[in-house]
Amino acid sequence: MVRAEGVEATEFPDLANRFQVMSVPQTVINAGAGMVIGAVPEQNLLAELMRAMN
């Protein structure tokens, strides 16, 4: 099960600073346990999700 939320970094600068968002898109997994910067292939995103869950 995966829950995802989209946040506009320019509208929520405190949240963007909290997770050190420097580029868009940036995917933060489990409050920083994992992170993907840029548009990546599905396999790369899945691999980072799995890594962050361990």
PDB file of N, CA, C and O in Angstrom:
ATOM      1  N   MET A   1       0.840  -1.171   0.000  1.00  0.00           N
ATOM      2  CA  MET A   1       0.000   0.000   0.000  1.00  0.00           C
ATOM      3  C   MET A   1       0.889   1.239   0.000  1.00  0.00           C
ATOM      4  O   MET A   1       1.854   1.336   0.758  1.00  0.00           O
ATOM      5  N   VAL A   2       0.541   2.173  -0.862  1.00  0.00           N
ATOM      6  CA  VAL A   2       1.310   3.408  -0.979  1.00  0.00           C
ATOM      7  C   VAL A   2       0.353   4.581  -0.913  1.00  0.00           C
ATOM      8  O   VAL A   2      -0.689   4.586  -1.568  1.00  0.00           O
ATOM      9  N   ARG A   3       0.710   5.566  -0.123  1.00  0.00           N
ATOM     10  CA  ARG A   3      -0.051   6.817  -0.082  1.00  0.00           C
ATOM     11  C   ARG A   3       0.879   7.918  -0.563  1.00  0.00           C
ATOM     12  O   ARG A   3       2.013   8.023  -0.097  1.00  0.00           O
ATOM     13  N   ALA A   4       0.410   8.729  -1.482  1.00  0.00           N
ATOM     14  CA  ALA A   4       1.244   9.795  -2.041  1.00  0.00           C
ATOM     15  C   ALA A   4       0.517  11.121  -1.951  1.00  0.00           C
ATOM     16  O   ALA A   4      -0.708  11.186  -2.051  1.00  0.00           O
ATOM     17  N   GLU A   5       1.291  12.175  -1.761  1.00  0.00           N
ATOM     18  CA  GLU A   5       0.761  13.525  -1.742  1.00  0.00           C
ATOM     19  C   GLU A   5       1.657  14.397  -2.595  1.00  0.00           C
ATOM     20  O   GLU A   5       2.877  14.236  -2.587  1.00  0.00           O
ATOM     21  N   GLY A   6       1.064  15.311  -3.325  1.00  0.00           N
ATOM     22  CA  GLY A   6       1.820  16.279  -4.105  1.00  0.00           C
ATOM     23  C   GLY A   6       1.800  17.617  -3.389  1.00  0.00           C
ATOM     24  O   GLY A   6       0.756  18.055  -2.904  1.00  0.00           O
ATOM     25  N   VAL A   7       2.958  18.267  -3.323  1.00  0.00           N
ATOM     26  CA  VAL A   7       3.065  19.551  -2.640  1.00  0.00           C
ATOM     27  C   VAL A   7       3.785  20.522  -3.567  1.00  0.00           C
ATOM     28  O   VAL A   7       4.819  20.183  -4.142  1.00  0.00           O
ATOM     29  N   GLU A   8       3.249  21.714  -3.712  1.00  0.00           N
ATOM     30  CA  GLU A   8       3.882  22.766  -4.496  1.00  0.00           C
ATOM     31  C   GLU A   8       4.927  23.444  -3.612  1.00  0.00           C
ATOM     32  O   GLU A   8       4.579  24.132  -2.652  1.00  0.00           O
ATOM     33  N   ALA A   9       6.202  23.250  -3.934  1.00  0.00           N
ATOM     34  CA  ALA A   9       7.293  23.738  -3.085  1.00  0.00           C
ATOM     35  C   ALA A   9       7.257  25.253  -2.915  1.00  0.00           C
ATOM     36  O   ALA A   9       7.601  25.756  -1.846  1.00  0.00           O
ATOM     37  N   THR A  10       6.852  25.981  -3.934  1.00  0.00           N
ATOM     38  CA  THR A  10       6.831  27.442  -3.816  1.00  0.00           C
ATOM     39  C   THR A  10       5.705  27.931  -2.911  1.00  0.00           C
ATOM     40  O   THR A  10       5.785  29.028  -2.359  1.00  0.00           O
ATOM     41  N   GLU A  11       4.666  27.130  -2.757  1.00  0.00           N
ATOM     42  CA  GLU A  11       3.559  27.504  -1.881  1.00  0.00           C
ATOM     43  C   GLU A  11       3.792  27.081  -0.427  1.00  0.00           C
ATOM     44  O   GLU A  11       3.157  27.611   0.485  1.00  0.00           O
ATOM     45  N   PHE A  12       4.698  26.131  -0.215  1.00  0.00           N
ATOM     46  CA  PHE A  12       4.995  25.632   1.126  1.00  0.00           C
ATOM     47  C   PHE A  12       6.510  25.653   1.354  1.00  0.00           C
ATOM     48  O   PHE A  12       7.130  24.596   1.466  1.00  0.00           O
ATOM     49  N   PRO A  13       7.109  26.844   1.422  1.00  0.00           N
ATOM     50  CA  PRO A  13       8.569  26.929   1.537  1.00  0.00           C
ATOM     51  C   PRO A  13       9.118  26.290   2.812  1.00  0.00           C
ATOM     52  O   PRO A  13      10.227  25.756   2.792  1.00  0.00           O
ATOM     53  N   ASP A  14       8.381  26.330   3.907  1.00  0.00           N
ATOM     54  CA  ASP A  14       8.864  25.695   5.139  1.00  0.00           C
ATOM     55  C   ASP A  14       9.000  24.192   4.961  1.00  0.00           C
ATOM     56  O   ASP A  14       9.969  23.590   5.423  1.00  0.00           O
ATOM     57  N   LEU A  15       8.031  23.590   4.295  1.00  0.00           N
ATOM     58  CA  LEU A  15       8.075  22.150   4.038  1.00  0.00           C
ATOM     59  C   LEU A  15       9.204  21.825   3.055  1.00  0.00           C
ATOM     60  O   LEU A  15       9.921  20.839   3.229  1.00  0.00           O
ATOM     61  N   ALA A  16       9.354  22.653   2.033  1.00  0.00           N
ATOM     62  CA  ALA A  16      10.438  22.452   1.067  1.00  0.00           C
ATOM     63  C   ALA A  16      11.795  22.557   1.756  1.00  0.00           C
ATOM     64  O   ALA A  16      12.697  21.774   1.454  1.00  0.00           O
ATOM     65  N   ASN A  17      11.955  23.491   2.657  1.00  0.00           N
ATOM     66  CA  ASN A  17      13.213  23.627   3.404  1.00  0.00           C
ATOM     67  C   ASN A  17      13.437  22.441   4.326  1.00  0.00           C
ATOM     68  O   ASN A  17      14.561  21.957   4.460  1.00  0.00           O
ATOM     69  N   ARG A  18      12.385  21.978   4.953  1.00  0.00           N
ATOM     70  CA  ARG A  18      12.492  20.831   5.874  1.00  0.00           C
ATOM     71  C   ARG A  18      13.080  19.609   5.184  1.00  0.00           C
ATOM     72  O   ARG A  18      13.893  18.889   5.764  1.00  0.00           O
ATOM     73  N   PHE A  19      12.658  19.376   3.929  1.00  0.00           N
ATOM     74  CA  PHE A  19      13.118  18.206   3.187  1.00  0.00           C
ATOM     75  C   PHE A  19      14.179  18.559   2.152  1.00  0.00           C
ATOM     76  O   PHE A  19      14.498  17.749   1.282  1.00  0.00           O
ATOM     77  N   GLN A  20      14.729  19.775   2.247  1.00  0.00           N
ATOM     78  CA  GLN A  20      15.820  20.235   1.387  1.00  0.00           C
ATOM     79  C   GLN A  20      15.512  20.048  -0.090  1.00  0.00           C
ATOM     80  O   GLN A  20      16.340  19.539  -0.844  1.00  0.00           O
ATOM     81  N   VAL A  21      14.329  20.458  -0.496  1.00  0.00           N
ATOM     82  CA  VAL A  21      13.933  20.369  -1.897  1.00  0.00           C
ATOM     83  C   VAL A  21      14.669  21.453  -2.670  1.00  0.00           C
ATOM     84  O   VAL A  21      14.491  22.644  -2.415  1.00  0.00           O
ATOM     85  N   MET A  22      15.497  21.026  -3.617  1.00  0.00           N
ATOM     86  CA  MET A  22      16.271  21.950  -4.427  1.00  0.00           C
ATOM     87  C   MET A  22      15.883  21.896  -5.902  1.00  0.00           C
ATOM     88  O   MET A  22      16.216  22.799  -6.670  1.00  0.00           O
ATOM     89  N   SER A  23      15.187  20.847  -6.291  1.00  0.00           N
ATOM     90  CA  SER A  23      14.761  20.719  -7.684  1.00  0.00           C
ATOM     91  C   SER A  23      13.408  20.035  -7.713  1.00  0.00           C
ATOM     92  O   SER A  23      12.982  19.407  -6.744  1.00  0.00           O
ATOM     93  N   VAL A  24      12.749  20.175  -8.845  1.00  0.00           N
ATOM     94  CA  VAL A  24      11.417  19.608  -9.012  1.00  0.00           C
ATOM     95  C   VAL A  24      11.427  18.777 -10.280  1.00  0.00           C
ATOM     96  O   VAL A  24      11.938  19.262 -11.289  1.00  0.00           O
ATOM     97  N   PRO A  25      10.904  17.573 -10.303  1.00  0.00           N
ATOM     98  CA  PRO A  25      10.259  16.891  -9.190  1.00  0.00           C
ATOM     99  C   PRO A  25      11.279  16.288  -8.234  1.00  0.00           C
ATOM    100  O   PRO A  25      12.394  15.940  -8.622  1.00  0.00           O
ATOM    101  N   GLN A  26      10.876  16.176  -6.998  1.00  0.00           N
ATOM    102  CA  GLN A  26      11.661  15.497  -5.969  1.00  0.00           C
ATOM    103  C   GLN A  26      10.690  14.688  -5.140  1.00  0.00           C
ATOM    104  O   GLN A  26       9.694  15.213  -4.643  1.00  0.00           O
ATOM    105  N   THR A  27      10.978  13.422  -4.993  1.00  0.00           N
ATOM    106  CA  THR A  27      10.123  12.522  -4.226  1.00  0.00           C
ATOM    107  C   THR A  27      10.792  12.217  -2.901  1.00  0.00           C
ATOM    108  O   THR A  27      11.905  11.692  -2.865  1.00  0.00           O
ATOM    109  N   VAL A  28      10.112  12.549  -1.806  1.00  0.00           N
ATOM    110  CA  VAL A  28      10.601  12.256  -0.465  1.00  0.00           C
ATOM    111  C   VAL A  28       9.800  11.070   0.051  1.00  0.00           C
ATOM    112  O   VAL A  28       8.570  11.077   0.014  1.00  0.00           O
ATOM    113  N   ILE A  29      10.501  10.059   0.530  1.00  0.00           N
ATOM    114  CA  ILE A  29       9.867   8.814   0.963  1.00  0.00           C
ATOM    115  C   ILE A  29       9.992   8.689   2.475  1.00  0.00           C
ATOM    116  O   ILE A  29      11.086   8.802   3.028  1.00  0.00           O
ATOM    117  N   ASN A  30       8.868   8.455   3.136  1.00  0.00           N
ATOM    118  CA  ASN A  30       8.833   8.228   4.585  1.00  0.00           C
ATOM    119  C   ASN A  30       9.639   9.275   5.354  1.00  0.00           C
ATOM    120  O   ASN A  30      10.570   8.951   6.091  1.00  0.00           O
ATOM    121  N   ALA A  31       9.256  10.528   5.164  1.00  0.00           N
ATOM    122  CA  ALA A  31       9.850  11.660   5.896  1.00  0.00           C
ATOM    123  C   ALA A  31      11.368  11.715   5.773  1.00  0.00           C
ATOM    124  O   ALA A  31      12.053  12.111   6.716  1.00  0.00           O
ATOM    125  N   GLY A  32      11.891  11.323   4.632  1.00  0.00           N
ATOM    126  CA  GLY A  32      13.326  11.440   4.391  1.00  0.00           C
ATOM    127  C   GLY A  32      14.105  10.147   4.430  1.00  0.00           C
ATOM    128  O   GLY A  32      15.320  10.169   4.237  1.00  0.00           O
ATOM    129  N   ALA A  33      13.455   9.016   4.672  1.00  0.00           N
ATOM    130  CA  ALA A  33      14.150   7.728   4.676  1.00  0.00           C
ATOM    131  C   ALA A  33      14.686   7.396   3.289  1.00  0.00           C
ATOM    132  O   ALA A  33      15.652   6.646   3.153  1.00  0.00           O
ATOM    133  N   GLY A  34      14.063   7.952   2.272  1.00  0.00           N
ATOM    134  CA  GLY A  34      14.504   7.778   0.896  1.00  0.00           C
ATOM    135  C   GLY A  34      14.170   9.018   0.107  1.00  0.00           C
ATOM    136  O   GLY A  34      13.326   9.819   0.510  1.00  0.00           O
ATOM    137  N   MET A  35      14.845   9.175  -1.035  1.00  0.00           N
ATOM    138  CA  MET A  35      14.603  10.354  -1.843  1.00  0.00           C
ATOM    139  C   MET A  35      14.973  10.067  -3.292  1.00  0.00           C
ATOM    140  O   MET A  35      15.959   9.384  -3.571  1.00  0.00           O
ATOM    141  N   VAL A  36      14.171  10.597  -4.209  1.00  0.00           N
ATOM    142  CA  VAL A  36      14.452  10.495  -5.635  1.00  0.00           C
ATOM    143  C   VAL A  36      14.356  11.900  -6.196  1.00  0.00           C
ATOM    144  O   VAL A  36      13.352  12.585  -6.001  1.00  0.00           O
ATOM    145  N   ILE A  37      15.396  12.329  -6.890  1.00  0.00           N
ATOM    146  CA  ILE A  37      15.414  13.659  -7.487  1.00  0.00           C
ATOM    147  C   ILE A  37      15.288  13.517  -8.996  1.00  0.00           C
ATOM    148  O   ILE A  37      16.036  12.774  -9.631  1.00  0.00           O
ATOM    149  N   GLY A  38      14.334  14.239  -9.552  1.00  0.00           N
ATOM    150  CA  GLY A  38      14.106  14.218 -10.987  1.00  0.00           C
ATOM    151  C   GLY A  38      13.091  13.171 -11.390  1.00  0.00           C
ATOM    152  O   GLY A  38      12.613  12.383 -10.574  1.00  0.00           O
ATOM    153  N   ALA A  39      12.778  13.187 -12.666  1.00  0.00           N
ATOM    154  CA  ALA A  39      11.870  12.186 -13.229  1.00  0.00           C
ATOM    155  C   ALA A  39      12.707  10.949 -13.543  1.00  0.00           C
ATOM    156  O   ALA A  39      13.600  10.996 -14.388  1.00  0.00           O
ATOM    157  N   VAL A  40      12.420   9.857 -12.868  1.00  0.00           N
ATOM    158  CA  VAL A  40      13.205   8.631 -13.027  1.00  0.00           C
ATOM    159  C   VAL A  40      12.308   7.511 -13.545  1.00  0.00           C
ATOM    160  O   VAL A  40      11.087   7.573 -13.402  1.00  0.00           O
ATOM    161  N   PRO A  41      12.909   6.496 -14.140  1.00  0.00           N
ATOM    162  CA  PRO A  41      12.121   5.341 -14.570  1.00  0.00           C
ATOM    163  C   PRO A  41      11.446   4.676 -13.367  1.00  0.00           C
ATOM    164  O   PRO A  41      11.940   4.751 -12.243  1.00  0.00           O
ATOM    165  N   GLU A  42      10.332   4.038 -13.619  1.00  0.00           N
ATOM    166  CA  GLU A  42       9.557   3.372 -12.573  1.00  0.00           C
ATOM    167  C   GLU A  42      10.412   2.407 -11.759  1.00  0.00           C
ATOM    168  O   GLU A  42      10.257   2.330 -10.540  1.00  0.00           O
ATOM    169  N   GLN A  43      11.300   1.678 -12.402  1.00  0.00           N
ATOM    170  CA  GLN A  43      12.147   0.712 -11.696  1.00  0.00           C
ATOM    171  C   GLN A  43      13.032   1.399 -10.663  1.00  0.00           C
ATOM    172  O   GLN A  43      13.236   0.861  -9.575  1.00  0.00           O
ATOM    173  N   ASN A  44      13.559   2.578 -10.984  1.00  0.00           N
ATOM    174  CA  ASN A  44      14.403   3.315 -10.050  1.00  0.00           C
ATOM    175  C   ASN A  44      13.597   3.781  -8.845  1.00  0.00           C
ATOM    176  O   ASN A  44      14.064   3.688  -7.710  1.00  0.00           O
ATOM    177  N   LEU A  45      12.400   4.278  -9.085  1.00  0.00           N
ATOM    178  CA  LEU A  45      11.541   4.723  -7.994  1.00  0.00           C
ATOM    179  C   LEU A  45      11.179   3.547  -7.097  1.00  0.00           C
ATOM    180  O   LEU A  45      11.232   3.666  -5.873  1.00  0.00           O
ATOM    181  N   LEU A  46      10.818   2.435  -7.678  1.00  0.00           N
ATOM    182  CA  LEU A  46      10.471   1.242  -6.906  1.00  0.00           C
ATOM    183  C   LEU A  46      11.657   0.756  -6.077  1.00  0.00           C
ATOM    184  O   LEU A  46      11.488   0.371  -4.920  1.00  0.00           O
ATOM    185  N   ALA A  47      12.841   0.773  -6.654  1.00  0.00           N
ATOM    186  CA  ALA A  47      14.037   0.347  -5.926  1.00  0.00           C
ATOM    187  C   ALA A  47      14.279   1.249  -4.716  1.00  0.00           C
ATOM    188  O   ALA A  47      14.634   0.755  -3.645  1.00  0.00           O
ATOM    189  N   GLU A  48      14.095   2.553  -4.866  1.00  0.00           N
ATOM    190  CA  GLU A  48      14.297   3.471  -3.746  1.00  0.00           C
ATOM    191  C   GLU A  48      13.213   3.299  -2.692  1.00  0.00           C
ATOM    192  O   GLU A  48      13.497   3.399  -1.499  1.00  0.00           O
ATOM    193  N   LEU A  49      11.982   3.045  -3.109  1.00  0.00           N
ATOM    194  CA  LEU A  49      10.911   2.746  -2.168  1.00  0.00           C
ATOM    195  C   LEU A  49      11.246   1.525  -1.334  1.00  0.00           C
ATOM    196  O   LEU A  49      11.095   1.541  -0.112  1.00  0.00           O
ATOM    197  N   MET A  50      11.700   0.473  -1.986  1.00  0.00           N
ATOM    198  CA  MET A  50      12.037  -0.760  -1.279  1.00  0.00           C
ATOM    199  C   MET A  50      13.213  -0.540  -0.326  1.00  0.00           C
ATOM    200  O   MET A  50      13.208  -1.058   0.790  1.00  0.00           O
ATOM    201  N   ARG A  51      14.218   0.224  -0.758  1.00  0.00           N
ATOM    202  CA  ARG A  51      15.372   0.499   0.073  1.00  0.00           C
ATOM    203  C   ARG A  51      14.957   1.287   1.320  1.00  0.00           C
ATOM    204  O   ARG A  51      15.432   1.015   2.423  1.00  0.00           O
ATOM    205  N   ALA A  52      14.073   2.258   1.134  1.00  0.00           N
ATOM    206  CA  ALA A  52      13.627   3.106   2.250  1.00  0.00           C
ATOM    207  C   ALA A  52      12.777   2.345   3.260  1.00  0.00           C
ATOM    208  O   ALA A  52      12.688   2.739   4.423  1.00  0.00           O
ATOM    209  N   MET A  53      12.162   1.272   2.825  1.00  0.00           N
ATOM    210  CA  MET A  53      11.299   0.497   3.726  1.00  0.00           C
ATOM    211  C   MET A  53      12.107  -0.449   4.608  1.00  0.00           C
ATOM    212  O   MET A  53      11.604  -0.923   5.626  1.00  0.00           O
ATOM    213  N   ASN A  54      13.334  -0.726   4.236  1.00  0.00           N
ATOM    214  CA  ASN A  54      14.170  -1.661   5.021  1.00  0.00           C
ATOM    215  C   ASN A  54      14.912  -0.956   6.107  1.00  0.00           C
ATOM    216  O   ASN A  54      15.656  -1.588   6.857  1.00  0.00           O
TER     217      ASN A  54
END
